[in-house]
Amino acid sequence: MKCVLNIPRNRKIVLVICFFILLLNEVFAKESTLSVQGFIGYSVVLQCHSGNVQLESITAHWRYNDFKNVYDIEDGKESTGDQDRVYRDRTEMFPAEYMKGNFSLKLRKLQNTDGGSYCCFIPNINKQQCTQLQIKEKPMGIQEKPGTNSGVESKAERIVSLLIPFFAVSILFCVRVVV
């Protein structure tokens, strides 16, 4: 059995270049938005990292659905004066991690209304990292103490989105295969 594709060489090159552009777009788009599951009454940690960039001043802002103030860090210090009352006494940061570029936020005592988009913005490097939080009831049979970290990051869609282009390239390179 033969697998023969009669595509001119210049078109093959264009197809391969387009594939890699789409692949890079998928990787970078998925990097900036994560999906996390949390359970009512429990806690979840929402990730935010500056990467390997040295920051001049330690400033980061957390927002819910782009408008509610969840948490602010100004010059390395917490600034909760403008924090939305819904989040008072339910947020926790990790100050010892700031110098490492870690501005992750722990949200405690999750409620149904906490579901939505949480974005961390680091103005010094103009970086925004968003997390889509889904709130669910705790499944029966799982025993955990309320207040523990029960967030689960979903990476399945990232893996699937990378496999599809991989198989597309496999087909592109099926030029003259003899079985």
N, C-alpha and C positions, 0 to 999 in steps of 0.2 A: 504494500500500500504506500502511495506517495502523498506527501503533503507539500503542494507547490503553490506558492503565492507569486503571481507575476506582477510585482510592484517594482517600478523603476528605482534604481539606487538612490537618486536624490530625494524621492518621496519617502523612502525608508528612513533616511537621515532626519527629514522634517518630522516624521511620526515619532521617532525616538526622542528628539528634542522636545516635542510637545508633551510626550509622556513624562519626561523628567521635570518639566515645568509644573505639570499637574501634580506630580508626586511631591515636589517641594512645597507647593501651595497647601496640599493636604496636611503635611507634617507640621508646618508653621501655624496653620489655622487651628489644628487640634491642640497645639501646645498652649495657646493662650486661653482656651476654654476647657475646663474640666467638669466632670459630672460626679457628684458625690451624693450618697444616700445617707440619711440620718434617721434616727428613730425617736418618736415622741418620748420626751422625758429624759433622754440621754444627751450626750455631748458629741460634737464633731469638730475636727480641726480642718480649717480651710487653708490651703497652702498658698504661700506667697513668697517668692525668692527673687532677689535682684540678680542672681547669677554670680559670675566671677568679677563683677564690676566694683571697684573701690568707690564708696560713696563719700562725698564731701561732708554732707550733713545727713543725719538719719531722720528722714521724714517719709511717712507713708500714710495713706488714707484708705479706709475700708468703707464702701458704700453698698447699700442694698437697693437693687433695682434702680441704680443711678441717682437716687435722691435721698434716701434715709441715711443719716450719719451713724454708722455702726461703731467706728473707732478711729481715732486719729493719733498718730505719733508725730510730734513736732520737736525737732532737734534732740531726738533720743528720749523724749519724755512723753508719757501718756497725756492726752488732752481730751478729756471726756466732757468738758463743759457744754459742748454743742451736740453731744451724743443723744440720739433719739431715745426717749424714755423706755421704749420697748426692749432695748438692749442693756439697760442699766442693771448692773450686778449679774449679768449673764455672759460677759465677754472676758477673755483672758488673753494676754499676749505673753511673749517669751523674751523679756529684755536682754537676757544673757546671750541671745541668738542674734540680736540686731547687728552687731559688728560682723557677723558671718553673712549678712544679707538676708536673714530669715525674718519675715514679717508675718508669719502664719498666725491665724486667729482661731482661738478655741471658743466655740459658742456652746453654752451649757443650757440645760433644761429646755431642749428643743420643743417647739410648739408647731401645730399644723400651719400656722400663719408664717413660719420662718422659711418656708419653701420659696425659692426664687433665685435670682442672680446676685451674687456677691462679688464685687470687684475691688481689687487691691490696686491702688495707683501709687507708684513711686515717682514723684515729680523730678527728682534729680537726674534720672536717666530716661524719663518719659516712657515708663513701662507700665502697662496695665495688664493684670492677670485676673481673669474672671472664673468663677466657679458656679455651676448650676447646682443648687442644693435641692434635693428631693426628700420630702419628709414622708415617712411611712410608719405604720403601726409595727411594733416589735413582733416578729413571728413567734408563735407559740413554741415552747420547748427550748428556747434559747435563754439561758440564765446568765444575766449580767447585772451588775449593780448600776442603778441609775447614776448618771454623772460621769460614767466612763466613756472613753472615746469609742464610738461605734460607727463612725463614718467609713464608707466603703467607696473608693474611687473606681469608677468604671472605665476600663481601658479597652474593652472589647471592640467598641466602634473604631478605635484607632488601629487596632490590629487588622480588622476586616478592611478598612479603607486602604491599608498598605498592601494587603494581599491581592486585591482586585487589580491594581496596576501591575503587580508582579506577573499575574497570569496574562495580562494583556501583552506585556513584553515577550513572554514566552511564545505567544501566538505570532507576534511580529517576527521573531527569529526562526520561525518554522518555515524556512525558505525552501530548502531541499532536503527533507528528512525521508529516508527510506526505511520502512519497517519490514 
